[in-house]
Amino acid sequence: MTTARFDELIHPSTRLSIVALLAAVDWADFTFVRDELGLSDSALSKQLSTLEEAGYVAIERPLSDRRRRVRARLTPAGRKAFDGHVAALRAIVGPAVA
C-alpha cells in the first residue's frame, strides 16, 4: 500500500505532468515529452534537471544515427514519490468527489 505523502518538488503542474507522463512509460524521448506537454526545449530541460537532481528521473543521452538523443525515465524513488503524491491528492479531494 502506498503511503500518502504530498511532495512539494513534483507538485508544480509542469513537473507533475512530466512525472505522470514518465510513470506511464519505460523510457520517453525528450521530443516526445516536449511535444506531449507543449513545453519549450529550455523549460523541459530545466524541469528534467530539477527532477534528476532530486533522484526522481534518470536521463540517458545515447548516440543514435550520429545524433545525441535525450531520453528520460522515472526512477524507483520517483515512482514512490509520484505514487505518494497521487495518494495525498486523492485524500485531499476524496471527500469532495464522494
Stockholm file with secondary structure:
# STOCKHOLM 1.0

chainA/1-98         MTTARFDELIHPSTRLSIVALLAAVDWADFTFVRDELGLSDSALSKQLSTLEEAGYVAIERPLSDRRRRVRARLTPAGRKAFDGHVAALRAIVGPAVA
#=GR chainA/1-98 SS CCCCCCCTTTCSHHHHHHHHHHHTSSCEEHHHHHHHHTCCHHHHHHHHHHHHHTTSEEEECCEETTEECCEEEECHHHHHHHHHHHHHHHHHHHHHHC
#=GC SS_cons        CCCCCCCTTTCSHHHHHHHHHHHTSSCEEHHHHHHHHTCCHHHHHHHHHHHHHTTSEEEECCEETTEECCEEEECHHHHHHHHHHHHHHHHHHHHHHC
//
